[in-house]
Amino acid sequence: MASLFPLAVNTITNGLRALRGVGKQPCIIGIHRNQWEAEAANGSTVSVDHIRQAVLKVLEPLRTVSGAATAPLFLCRPRSTAYDQASTGHATQALTAMAASGPYRLLDAANATSATGTPLYRPTGSPNFGIFTDAKHYTADVHKWFADQ
């Protein structure tokens, strides 16, 4: 994520500038971060506080550069079993605690539904649970659900 962060900041800055340059007034309604894998992949010794600080180092600057100081920040609950489960548990604990305070909202793909309202998550359907294509990457329907949130 660290190597892509400057690109994300540059893309948002230039995109907003271009929209404003043609007379549009973009309104950011939320910022979504689904990148807990980096924290979970670091091993079970990663602390909840470290994960919280890593998330804040990404989201708060994005809020600043986008001018979305009051936009809600959407975090995603880890569901993949492809990572060390102790580390995934730490990520879940950190993100849940963040969602309990401040401008954060925790999204859980286990609540995802299709366009017709059919639940997508099947807890007994390991490793993909009906929400992953390969135990790591969400299906198109789950991404649409995230966007709708």
C-alpha positions in Angstrom: 0.0 0.0 0.0 2.8 2.4 0.8 4.0 2.4 -2.8 0.5 3.0 -4.1 -0.4 5.7 -1.6 1.4 8.6 -3.5 -0.3 7.5 -6.7 -3.7 7.5 -4.9 -3.1 11.0 -3.6 -2.0 12.2 -7.0 -4.9 10.6 -8.8 -7.5 12.0 -6.4 -5.9 15.5 -6.5 -5.7 15.5 -10.3 -9.1 14.1 -10.7 -10.8 16.6 -8.5 -8.8 19.4 -10.1 -9.9 18.3 -13.6 -13.6 18.0 -12.6 -13.5 21.5 -11.0 -11.7 22.8 -14.1 -14.7 21.9 -16.3 -17.1 23.5 -13.9 -18.2 20.4 -11.9 -18.4 20.4 -8.1 -17.6 16.8 -7.0 -18.9 15.7 -3.7 -17.1 12.9 -1.9 -19.7 10.9 0.0 -17.3 8.5 1.6 -13.8 6.9 1.5 -13.6 3.1 1.5 -10.5 1.2 2.6 -10.3 -2.6 2.2 -6.6 -3.2 2.7 -6.3 -5.0 6.0 -4.3 -7.8 4.2 -1.0 -6.0 4.6 -1.5 -5.9 8.3 -2.6 -9.5 8.6 0.2 -10.7 6.3 2.8 -9.2 8.8 2.1 -12.0 11.3 0.3 -12.3 14.5 2.6 -10.0 16.4 1.2 -6.9 14.8 -0.7 -5.0 17.5 -4.2 -3.6 17.3 -2.7 -0.1 17.9 -0.2 -0.6 15.0 -3.0 -1.6 12.7 -5.1 1.4 13.8 -2.2 3.8 13.2 -1.5 2.3 9.7 -5.1 2.8 8.7 -5.1 6.4 10.0 -1.9 7.2 8.1 -3.8 6.3 4.9 -7.3 7.5 5.5 -6.8 10.9 7.2 -4.5 12.2 4.4 -7.0 11.0 1.8 -9.7 12.9 3.6 -7.5 16.0 3.6 -6.5 15.9 -0.1 -10.0 15.1 -1.2 -11.6 17.9 0.8 -13.9 15.3 2.4 -13.2 16.2 6.0 -16.7 15.1 7.2 -17.1 12.2 4.8 -17.5 8.8 6.6 -14.7 6.4 6.4 -15.6 2.8 5.5 -13.5 -0.1 6.7 -14.0 -3.7 5.8 -14.1 -6.6 8.2 -11.6 -9.3 7.4 -13.3 -12.4 6.1 -10.6 -14.2 4.2 -9.1 -17.4 5.6 -6.0 -17.1 3.3 -4.1 -15.2 6.0 -2.8 -16.1 9.4 -6.0 -16.1 11.5 -4.4 -14.6 14.6 -3.3 -11.6 12.5 -6.7 -11.4 10.8 -8.2 -11.4 14.3 -6.0 -8.5 15.3 -7.1 -6.6 12.2 -10.8 -7.4 12.9 -10.3 -6.2 16.5 -8.6 -3.0 15.5 -11.2 -2.1 12.7 -14.1 -3.0 15.0 -12.7 -0.7 17.7 -12.2 2.1 15.1 -15.8 1.7 13.9 -17.1 2.1 17.4 -15.7 5.6 17.6 -15.2 8.5 15.2 -16.3 8.8 11.6 -15.7 5.1 10.8 -18.2 2.5 9.6 -17.3 -1.2 9.4 -18.6 -3.0 6.4 -18.9 -6.8 6.5 -19.1 -8.8 3.3 -21.0 -11.4 5.3 -23.9 -8.9 5.0 -23.6 -8.6 1.2 -26.6 -9.3 -1.0 -27.1 -9.5 -4.7 -29.0 -6.9 -6.7 -32.1 -9.0 -6.0 -31.5 -9.0 -2.2 -30.2 -12.6 -2.0 -27.5 -13.1 0.6 -24.2 -13.8 -0.9 -22.3 -15.1 2.1 -22.4 -18.8 2.8 -20.4 -19.5 6.0 -20.1 -23.2 5.3 -18.8 -22.6 1.7 -15.1 -22.4 2.6 -12.7 -21.2 1.2 -14.7 -18.7 -0.9 -17.9 -18.4 1.2 -19.8 -17.2 -1.8 -18.1 -13.8 -1.5 -14.5 -14.5 -2.8 -13.3 -15.6 -6.2 -10.2 -17.2 -4.7 -10.3 -16.8 -0.9 -8.7 -13.3 -1.3 -10.5 -11.3 -3.9 -14.2 -10.3 -3.6 -16.6 -11.2 -6.4 -18.1 -8.4 -8.6 -21.4 -8.7 -6.7 -19.7 -8.0 -3.4 -17.9 -5.0 -4.9 -21.2 -3.7 -6.1 -22.6 -4.2 -2.6 -19.7 -2.3 -1.1 -20.3 0.6 -3.5 -24.0 0.7 -2.6 -23.1 1.1 1.0 
